[in-house]
Amino acid sequence: MPLDYDRPNGTKIKLAVSRVMHKTPDAQAQGPMLVNPGGPGGSGLIYAIFGEFVPNGAGDAYDWIGFDPRGVGSSQPALSCIPDYAGYNRPLYVPVTPKLEQVWINRSKAYAKACNSAQHALLGHLTTLDSVRDMESIRKALGAPQINYYGFSYGTYLGQVYGTLYPNRFRRVVFDGVVNATRVWYKANLDQDIAFNKSVKVFFAYVAAHNSVWHLGTTERVVEARYYAEMRKLIGHPADGKIGPDEWNDIFTQAAYYVYGWVDVASAFSEWVHNRNAAPLVDLYGSPPFDDNGYAVYLGVSCTDAKWPTNWNTWRRDNWRIYAKAPFLTWNNAWFNAPCAFWPAKAGNPVKVDGRHVQSALLINETLDAATPYSGALQTRKTFPHSVLIEGVGGTTHAGSLSGVTCTDDLIVAYLQTGALPPRRPGNQSDVKCPPVPAPQPDAALTATAKSSGASAALREQLRSMVGPSVRSSTPRAAG
């Protein structure tokens, strides 16, 4: 691919692409299905196997295409800045003193500077628009008049921009965990802070409902209070010398993202409170705990897709204001994105998304998804008037389609097989209401970790075993 599409004969980069061919007779083939797992910065190469997880053989007619976006994984060059940037027992996220705040500001500046030193030329060409053009180059290389697309989280934004610029090239489209294209990206992070504070309370209520198992309190408020009390105790006294208050917060963020690991997180919480055993916490935090490549590209895309405040006073004011009502994730999220305040590459203006000419799209979002709040799915439904939205009512799981919920899975299967969508309902609402990804039952998981039997969870587990943990998988992103 050209590094710069405005200079097609200039410097070239390489994009790693994988393909699993269709299993049906050629006459029944449905064409290529590109998959993006989100991030930005997520490696998508392994997602060529995703068709295996679609029920009833509905994926068999597609050529499943995985790819590592520019800068990511096996694509060349791959961006890496400070490999050990986020290790164990880091400075407290909440900047309770000016000195602590300055420590984090200095860390953020240093990371941005290191990225500039590592790949100065690449930094100016990591936008979503660049990746959209890469997708169009993949389509041309495949010789396909149209592509199908399955995007998760940030991948839904990538798909929205592609559908705006190349609407006639889209055939069947699935967006799971839908990004609000009108909020990229600083505002999206502020939206997340409020949403994560709500979703983690749902987890705390779950723990309280199973007090006979974990003995952490009989109400959400009691469990939440214990969470914060234990976090304060870790300041200056990290568990096993590794799990300080930041790592503690990261671990619980996993539970605010997905229900799949609720038993694991609750059990580690209980084991620490009652036995001061840190081993389950260390296991959940992950080893190695940081993927520098994924984080660097996450910033490379986010920081240049749209302009961020460059006056730190704006960040300080906004984050303290939100922290006052939503303390769970606000400063964690702020520092994760803070290098964007000092990013050396010039930020552009986001593409104004217009989905009027995309002929069909299936949108999926749970009501209390914190990484991509439900309001973003409603906004995208407006922007794509030929789309249909499935709501996982009351659920907190992010981008969890094909996780064994029959109501949702059957609609995905029908759409992939025939292109059929449910009727679109009038008004600003979902078109189909389905159950959410169910919470695991702890009594059935005390001897073995509870896992969904569906494709989404199974694939994530396979990915973890093959390529290791994602970028501090518990850490928030604007897109996810």
Order of alpha helices (4+ residues) and beta strands (2+ residues): beta-beta-beta-alpha-alpha-alpha-beta-alpha-beta-alpha-alpha-alpha-alpha-alpha-alpha-alpha-alpha-alpha-beta-alpha-beta-alpha-beta-alpha
